[in-house]
Amino acid sequence: AGKRYARWVKAAAENPWCVGVSVFQYRDQPVTGRGPVAGASPAAVHGENYAFGMVDITNRPRWSLLEHVRSANIQAAVWRNSR
């Protein structure tokens, strides 16, 4: 995830038409899914349980991802100015 994030930020920084990017997900979705949908039966649970947060479901930082995010964010200005 960290390497993909860095590639995405680099591509955005090098694109002269891009004025900014935004991504943030504090924590991963629970392994049990997102819960019932409003208006649906209580048994209708979305089974999504993506692991894309900055911390895992137990609030532990995902250091591998965070190191790539920090590095890419620092490097973004260099990528932008070198195009």
C-alpha atoms as an extended CHARMM CRD file, in Angstrom:
* protein
*
        83  EXT
         1         1  ALA       CA              0.0000000000        0.0000000000        0.0000000000  PROA      1               0.0000000000
         2         2  GLY       CA              2.8340000000        2.3880000000        0.8110000000  PROA      2               0.0000000000
         3         3  LYS       CA              4.5660000000        1.9560000000       -2.5400000000  PROA      3               0.0000000000
         4         4  ARG       CA              1.2860000000        2.4480000000       -4.3890000000  PROA      4               0.0000000000
         5         5  TYR       CA              0.5730000000        5.5690000000       -2.3510000000  PROA      5               0.0000000000
         6         6  ALA       CA              4.0030000000        6.9710000000       -3.2570000000  PROA      6               0.0000000000
         7         7  ARG       CA              3.4600000000        6.2490000000       -6.9710000000  PROA      7               0.0000000000
         8         8  TRP       CA              0.0470000000        7.9210000000       -6.8070000000  PROA      8               0.0000000000
         9         9  VAL       CA              1.4150000000       11.0660000000       -5.1110000000  PROA      9               0.0000000000
        10        10  LYS       CA              4.3210000000       11.2120000000       -7.5740000000  PROA      10              0.0000000000
        11        11  ALA       CA              1.9610000000       10.9500000000      -10.5540000000  PROA      11              0.0000000000
        12        12  ALA       CA             -0.2310000000       13.6960000000       -9.1020000000  PROA      12              0.0000000000
        13        13  ALA       CA              2.7400000000       15.9630000000       -8.3580000000  PROA      13              0.0000000000
        14        14  GLU       CA              4.1040000000       15.5510000000      -11.8830000000  PROA      14              0.0000000000
        15        15  ASN       CA              0.7300000000       16.2640000000      -13.5110000000  PROA      15              0.0000000000
        16        16  PRO       CA              0.5300000000       19.9960000000      -14.3310000000  PROA      16              0.0000000000
        17        17  TRP       CA             -3.2840000000       19.8820000000      -14.2520000000  PROA      17              0.0000000000
        18        18  CYS       CA             -3.4900000000       18.4290000000      -10.7530000000  PROA      18              0.0000000000
        19        19  VAL       CA             -3.9320000000       21.0280000000       -8.0150000000  PROA      19              0.0000000000
        20        20  GLY       CA             -3.9600000000       18.6200000000       -5.0770000000  PROA      20              0.0000000000
        21        21  VAL       CA             -4.8640000000       15.2050000000       -3.7750000000  PROA      21              0.0000000000
        22        22  SER       CA             -6.5210000000       13.9680000000       -0.6420000000  PROA      22              0.0000000000
        23        23  VAL       CA             -6.6630000000       10.5610000000        0.9540000000  PROA      23              0.0000000000
        24        24  PHE       CA             -7.3070000000        9.6900000000        4.5320000000  PROA      24              0.0000000000
        25        25  GLN       CA             -8.6080000000        6.6700000000        6.3150000000  PROA      25              0.0000000000
        26        26  TYR       CA             -7.6850000000        6.6290000000        9.9760000000  PROA      26              0.0000000000
        27        27  ARG       CA             -8.2430000000        2.9520000000       10.6200000000  PROA      27              0.0000000000
        28        28  ASP       CA             -9.0280000000       -0.2630000000        8.8180000000  PROA      28              0.0000000000
        29        29  GLN       CA            -12.5710000000       -1.5610000000        8.6170000000  PROA      29              0.0000000000
        30        30  PRO       CA            -13.4000000000       -4.2540000000       11.1740000000  PROA      30              0.0000000000
        31        31  VAL       CA            -12.8510000000       -7.8430000000       10.0870000000  PROA      31              0.0000000000
        32        32  THR       CA            -16.5730000000       -8.4410000000       10.6620000000  PROA      32              0.0000000000
        33        33  GLY       CA            -17.5680000000       -5.8930000000        8.0010000000  PROA      33              0.0000000000
        34        34  ARG       CA            -19.2850000000       -2.5040000000        8.0220000000  PROA      34              0.0000000000
        35        35  GLY       CA            -22.5620000000       -3.4330000000        9.6550000000  PROA      35              0.0000000000
        36        36  PRO       CA            -26.1690000000       -3.2460000000        8.4900000000  PROA      36              0.0000000000
        37        37  VAL       CA            -27.3490000000       -0.8120000000        5.8450000000  PROA      37              0.0000000000
        38        38  ALA       CA            -29.9330000000        1.7880000000        6.9040000000  PROA      38              0.0000000000
        39        39  GLY       CA            -33.3910000000        0.5620000000        6.0160000000  PROA      39              0.0000000000
        40        40  ALA       CA            -32.2500000000       -3.0130000000        5.3630000000  PROA      40              0.0000000000
        41        41  SER       CA            -32.7970000000       -6.0040000000        7.5850000000  PROA      41              0.0000000000
        42        42  PRO       CA            -30.3760000000       -6.2840000000       10.5290000000  PROA      42              0.0000000000
        43        43  ALA       CA            -28.9030000000       -9.3870000000        8.9140000000  PROA      43              0.0000000000
        44        44  ALA       CA            -27.8330000000       -7.4320000000        5.8180000000  PROA      44              0.0000000000
        45        45  VAL       CA            -24.1990000000       -6.8250000000        6.6830000000  PROA      45              0.0000000000
        46        46  HSD       CA            -21.7030000000       -5.5570000000        4.1770000000  PROA      46              0.0000000000
        47        47  GLY       CA            -18.7840000000       -7.9500000000        4.2700000000  PROA      47              0.0000000000
        48        48  GLU       CA            -16.2130000000       -5.3000000000        3.4090000000  PROA      48              0.0000000000
        49        49  ASN       CA            -13.1870000000       -5.3510000000        5.6640000000  PROA      49              0.0000000000
        50        50  TYR       CA            -10.5200000000       -3.4410000000        3.7990000000  PROA      50              0.0000000000
        51        51  ALA       CA             -7.1060000000       -2.8850000000        5.3410000000  PROA      51              0.0000000000
        52        52  PHE       CA             -6.3110000000        0.6090000000        4.0990000000  PROA      52              0.0000000000
        53        53  GLY       CA             -6.1500000000        2.7220000000        7.2490000000  PROA      53              0.0000000000
        54        54  MET       CA             -3.1750000000        4.4600000000        8.8000000000  PROA      54              0.0000000000
        55        55  VAL       CA             -3.7480000000        2.2890000000       11.8600000000  PROA      55              0.0000000000
        56        56  ASP       CA             -5.1180000000       -1.2380000000       12.1020000000  PROA      56              0.0000000000
        57        57  ILE       CA             -8.3580000000       -2.2070000000       13.8200000000  PROA      57              0.0000000000
        58        58  THR       CA             -6.5750000000       -2.3090000000       17.1720000000  PROA      58              0.0000000000
        59        59  ASN       CA             -5.2790000000        1.2750000000       16.7530000000  PROA      59              0.0000000000
        60        60  ARG       CA             -1.6960000000        0.1950000000       16.1070000000  PROA      60              0.0000000000
        61        61  PRO       CA              0.0870000000        2.3490000000       13.5240000000  PROA      61              0.0000000000
        62        62  ARG       CA              0.8800000000        0.6300000000       10.2440000000  PROA      62              0.0000000000
        63        63  TRP       CA              4.5030000000        1.7970000000       10.2540000000  PROA      63              0.0000000000
        64        64  SER       CA              5.3720000000        0.4130000000        6.8290000000  PROA      64              0.0000000000
        65        65  LEU       CA              2.5770000000        2.4410000000        5.2350000000  PROA      65              0.0000000000
        66        66  LEU       CA              3.2570000000        5.5290000000        7.3420000000  PROA      66              0.0000000000
        67        67  GLU       CA              6.9410000000        5.5970000000        6.3730000000  PROA      67              0.0000000000
        68        68  HSD       CA              6.0110000000        5.5940000000        2.6700000000  PROA      68              0.0000000000
        69        69  VAL       CA              3.3080000000        8.2280000000        3.1810000000  PROA      69              0.0000000000
        70        70  ARG       CA              5.6790000000       10.5240000000        5.0530000000  PROA      70              0.0000000000
        71        71  SER       CA              8.4600000000       10.0980000000        2.5230000000  PROA      71              0.0000000000
        72        72  ALA       CA              6.1610000000       10.6680000000       -0.4620000000  PROA      72              0.0000000000
        73        73  ASN       CA              4.5720000000       13.7380000000        1.1200000000  PROA      73              0.0000000000
        74        74  ILE       CA              7.9780000000       15.2790000000        1.8000000000  PROA      74              0.0000000000
        75        75  GLN       CA              9.1730000000       14.4450000000       -1.7290000000  PROA      75              0.0000000000
        76        76  ALA       CA              5.9980000000       15.7830000000       -3.4230000000  PROA      76              0.0000000000
        77        77  ALA       CA              7.2890000000       19.3450000000       -3.6900000000  PROA      77              0.0000000000
        78        78  VAL       CA             10.5020000000       18.1440000000       -5.3190000000  PROA      78              0.0000000000
        79        79  TRP       CA              8.5310000000       16.0580000000       -7.8310000000  PROA      79              0.0000000000
        80        80  ARG       CA              6.2400000000       19.0250000000       -8.5600000000  PROA      80              0.0000000000
        81        81  ASN       CA              9.0800000000       21.4700000000       -9.1300000000  PROA      81              0.0000000000
        82        82  SER       CA             11.1700000000       19.1130000000      -11.2830000000  PROA      82              0.0000000000
        83        83  ARG       CA              8.5500000000       18.5250000000      -13.9810000000  PROA      83              0.0000000000
